[in-house]
Amino acid sequence: MPDVRPGGPGTESRLGHTKPDARADLDGRARLVALDLDGTLLTYAGDLRPTVRDAVVAVREAGHHVVLATGRSLHGTRPVAEELGIDDGWLVCSNGSVTVRLDPRAPEGHLVDEVITFDPAPVLRLMAAEFPDAYFAVEEVGTGFRMNKLFPEGELTGDHEVVDLEDLTARHVTRLVVRSPGHTSQEFHDLVARLGLADVTYAIGWTAWMDVAPEGVTKASALERLRRQLGVAPERTVALGDGSNDVDMLRWAARGVAMGHAEIPVQEAADEVTGTVEDDGAVAVLQSLLD
């Protein structure tokens, strides 16, 4: 079994050794192309349009490392990878807390490469005191979530187990999800500023939804580790996203591209802005990598 260690400042959890990707041998020409899923490759309804799929396939066939980098859990990411025809390569899940190598030869079709965890108890108790009616869930890597009550259908994937709130703090986890339908995302931002949450990294969605991860862990931190492992030069990195959890990734990439519907702070973090998800804005960016 791979070793899992709690995350923290400067802490990595390396889970096993995997064979280097053959794309790293293309005379330094291979790019690392990090792609967000929801609102970027997938429409708001969760659909993957054929034009977007074909563009992703073409970039992979050109020899580039396409890395799906998402806030989704592993079990929520694998079906999208399958729809894209990706059965080998890398996935960055849970906003950087979980990195896996897809491998069709592996018993489960993937090898877990890195898991970084943290103690959810302090922030969970603070948030529960402020939002006593909120939904709270902690991720179980590869299987599902434990939660204090069932989330609305379709919002979380995998198996769901309802437990007491204190049970959610029983062990270190990769991610804590906080959902409070009665509050706005701005109220979440105001609360975080007032509480001064420490020792964690957080991302707030466009609804009253917050993902809490280990301190210093983001999509960008996981991608930088992969970049070094794959031997891709920093100037050969590309990232495409639309959410607040993509800001660090867009700043990390040599070419960071925000979707046209992204909020202004996300667009300002990028080097350029493409069309909206409804306009298949990802396609133009992906096709430009084929020149």
Secondary structure, 3 states (H helix, E strand, C coil): CCCCEECCCCCCCECCCCCCCHHHHCCCCCCEEEECCECCCECCCCCECHHHHHHHHHHHHCCCEEEEECCCCHHHHHHHHHHCCCCCEEEEEHHHCEEEEECCCCCCCEEEEEEEEECCHHHHHHHHHHCCCCEEEEEECCCEEEECCCCCCCCCCCEEEECCHHHHHCCCECCEEEECCCCCHHHHHHHHHHHCCCCEEEEECCCCEEEEEECCCCHHHHHHHHHHHHCCCHHHEEEEECCHHHHHHHHHCCEEEECCCCCHHHHHHCCEECCCHHHCHHHHHHHHCCC
